[in-house]
Amino acid sequence: MIPAAKPIIGDEEREAVDRVLRSGMLAQGPEVAAFEAEFSAHVGGRHCVAMNSGTSALHLGFIAAGVGPGDEVIVPSFSFAATANSVALAGATPIFADIDPATFNMDPDHVETLITKKTKAIMPVHLYGHIAAMDRYEEISNKYGVKIIEDAAQGHLASLNGRNAGEFGVVASFSFYPTKNMTAGEGGMVVTDDAEVARVLRLLRNQGQEIRYRNEIVGFNTRMTDIHAAIGRVQLRKLPGWTAQRQANAAYLDANLKGVIVPHVAPGTTHSYHQYTIRIPGGSAEKRDAFMAGLTERGVGSGVYYPTPIHRLPSFMLDLNLPQTELIIKECLSLPVHPSLSQADLETIVSAANEVAAAL
């Protein structure tokens, strides 16, 4: 079976972990500081604060940006639950917007209709590695005085007009979960261009203290370990090459798949292909699921991200009219695009997908 996703862990990562273990300093320390400094180069030199997960990065990012009870944050419903969970955990209310079916990202025109006096922020998600319409969101932010907070969990090295994901919002949060384009085993990173926000983030992640036993605020324990940071540092060096390979794999799929709608790439954007997500035309989850089963029979893994919009999950259960979201959850299917794929793997994926598409 060709896996839908595959983390790549090699000898350099193992040696990095061994180096930390030999040092005896396992908790947050010099490796975390070095990882933060090195990651900053990929986000325009912004301040970087490492966390123990992408969800912690989102959650504490909201708190540090001053979002809390009584505030509303506009988010897409077509995303992983952590997008809205982080808003709710900060005490604010997520307001769900529809998506652009071409890019799968939140529709800025719909977002603008949802802004009220309670709207404190909008949170675009760079879904699947396609950067959101950040030029439009900057216009909306300036027009209404709302903050931009980026969910860049899937957006490593995605860009718009030369600016990378993470370079637009007052804060942006990345994830290093094992299936992401790079991993630290687990972890997240909050980036910001505001030094005071960065300081608050450092306080929040460490029980409210920068200096030991001088707790300034009520905080959490969301520190990244030096073990995870050491892995992340190695992976970060490999990220540009892996991204180029993902893009090459996607280009091959684009050129050879038939009977499906391949991913759209908007003008001026660089897609980093966290997922290669196609649409199975017809607006039928049954047809999409049959397509997925056909791929499995032919030895090709795939995945549906995401089968239920957040607003219909038991944790929220809202009755909303989001027609494009409801369409895409029935048609979307992600094919393997990771850097471990061989040319033979790519040919197998194309052959299997085209056979299934022709049979349905």
C-alpha positions, 0 to 999 in steps of 0.5 A: 500500500502506498501510504497517504502520508509518511513522516521521514525520519533519518539518521540525522534526526536520530543523531540529533536526539542522541545529542540531546540525550547525551547532554542531559538537558531534555526540557526547553533549553538551547535546542528550542532557542536555536530552533526558534531562531532558525525558523524565524528565517522562514517567516520574514525574521519574525519572533518565534515561540515554540510550543508543545503542539500546534493546538497550543500554538493556536490557543496561546496565540489568541490569548497573547493577541488579546482575544477572549470572552465576548469576542467573535472570531471568523473561521472556516468550518471546513478545517480540522477541529483545532481551528475552532477549538482554539477560539473557544478555549480562549473564551471567544466565539467562533463564527463559521464562514463558507469556503471558496470551492476552488482553493478550499480556503475561507471565502473573504467575501463571505467573511466580510458579511459576517463582521459585527461589532463583536468581531475581534479577529479573522483566522484564515487557514492555509488549508492543504498548503494553499495560502489563503487570500491574504491580500483580501484579508489585509484589506478587510483588516484595515477596513474594519479594524479586525486582527488577522490571526493565521492558522498556518498549521499546514502552510509551511513555505506556502506563499503569496506574492513572495510573502510566506505564510506566517508573515501576515497576521499579528500572530500565526501558528504552525504545527509539527505533527508527524504528518505535516510537511516537517515534524518535530515528533510533535510541537508547534510554533507561534510567530509574531512581529510584535515583541510584546506579544512574543514576550506574553507568549513566552510567559504563557507557555511557562507558567507565567514566568520568564525568570524562574519562580518570578511568575508574572501572570497565570500561565500554562505548561506548553513548553517544547522539549529540546528533544523535539526541537532537535528533530525540528531543526534537522527537518527544517533544513530539509523542508525546502527540498521536500517542498520542491519534491511535493511540488514536482509530485503534484505537477506530475499528478496534475498532468496525468490524472483524468476524470477528477478535478485537480487542485487549483493554484491561485495566481501569485501563490506558491502551493506547498502541498501538505495534501494533494486534494482532488474533487470527485465530481458529482456532489456525492459522498457515496461516489467519493467513498467508492473512488476511495475504496477503488484506490485501496483495492489497487494499493493506493492510500488516500484520505478524506480531510475533512468528512464533517464540517466543524459547525456540525460536530457534536462539540458545536452543532450549529444549524448554518447554511454553508453550501460550498462547505457542504459540497466539498465535504462530499467531493474531496479526497486527498492522494499521496504527494509526500516526498517519499514517493518514487516515480513508480509510485506516482505512476501507480497512483495515476493508473489506479485513479484513472481506472477508478474514475473511468469505472464510476 
